[in-house]
Amino acid sequence: MTTSTWTTEVTNVCTCDQSIDYCDNNCWETVKFIVEDTLGDLWQPYVDWVVEGLPLWNRNVSGVFRARTIDEFIEGITVKSEWVLRLRREGDVVHASLSHHDVPTGRSFTVRRVKLSDDYEDE
């Protein structure tokens, strides 16, 4: 059994830090910054991404999506409900785990940029 160490954990349920007396409403901007920082030099706008094994409802889904912005990248690897996303980059591959209402304990998947050799492959 392999143990994963996630370097990043973010959620779309933004709450204020209880240790401070105010909320500056920058939670989503912080989430985007953290995800972009985790991707490092892999992140570029207008790039196609391959996602393999994204946990949706009762199955894992694989496919390709284009992200013009970091918002679109996050949308491409999450769901339209509350979620927690854990990320770890290893070379050109981003390993991720997504927890949401259908998968409360999370399930792993991978994301990578499309290579030219991926463009017209029959699978």
Secondary structure, DSSP 8 states (H G I E B T S, - for coil): ------SEEEESS----TTSS---S-HHHHHHHHHHHHHGGG--SSEEEEEEEEEETTEEEEEEEEESSHHHHHHHTS-SS-EEEEEEEETTEEEEEEEETTEEEEEEEEEEE--GGGTT---
